[in-house]
Amino acid sequence: MSRTKKVEAAGRFGPRYGRKVRKLFIDTERKLRRKYKCSNCGALQVKRVSTSIWQCKRCGVKFAGGAYSPSMPTTSVETTSGGRSDVEV
């Protein structure tokens, strides 16, 4: 019996938990297991050591990042004045 490509690492769950949850798990697992580019030496050798700890296998630099990828997504914060303008007439 051949193995399927569709379920990947979520195959261990069998039919449990539903398709959507297993698909989200597959996407997260892919992000977690792939190799990333090192910001220090530029090699594709960065792997996760533990939660939020990443290490380059080539140059040995260790750094903190996100739980599932070395760089955390940045969010845009805009400050508003509540619709009032600060310009005097």
N, C-alpha and C positions, 0 to 999 in steps of 0.2 A: 504494500500500500504506500503510495507516494504522499509526501507531506504537502500541505497546502501553503501557498504564499499569503493568503488572505488574512488568516488569523494571527500569524506571527507569534509574538510572545504571549498574546492573550489566549492562545490555545490551551494553556494550562487551566483556564477557568471553565472550559467546556461550554455547556449551554447556559451557565449561570450568569446573572447580573445584567443581561440584556445587551443588545448590539451597540447601542450608543455609548454605554459606559466602557465596553471593551474597545471601541474605536478610539475614544478619548485616551484610554490607557495606552493603546498602540502608539498614538501620536506623541504622548509624553515620553514613553519608553524610547522611541526613536530619537527624540531630542536629547535624552539623557545619555544614550549609549554612543552617539556619533562623536567623532574627533573634531575638535575646534582648533582654530588658528591661534597660535601664541602671540600675545601682544609684545612680548620681549624679543623673541628670535624669529617669528614669522612662520614657524613650522606648524604643520597640521598634526600636532602631537599632544594637545591638551586633553586630558581625561579627568573625570571626576574621581576624587579620592574618597570623600564622604560628603554629607549634606553641605552644600555651599562651599566646599573646599575643592579647588581645581589645581592640577599640577601638570606642567609641561614635561614630557618624558625626555625631550632633547636637552633643554638647558636647565631643567630641575627647578625652575621658579614655581613657587606655590602662592596662590592668591585666593581671596574670597570672591565669590560671585553669587549668581542665583542658584536656586536649588536644582533646577533642571538644565540650565545653560550658564556658561561663564559670565555672560553679560546680562544684566537685568534690564527689562524694557523701561525706557524713560517715559514719564508722563508729563504732559504739558499742563502747567498751572498758570491760569490767567487771573489777574486781580482786576476786579471791576469796582467802580465807585457807586454801584447801585443805581445807575442811570442818571446820576447828577453830574454835571460838568464842573470842573474847578476853575473855569474861566469867568472872570468878573467883567461885567459890562459897564 
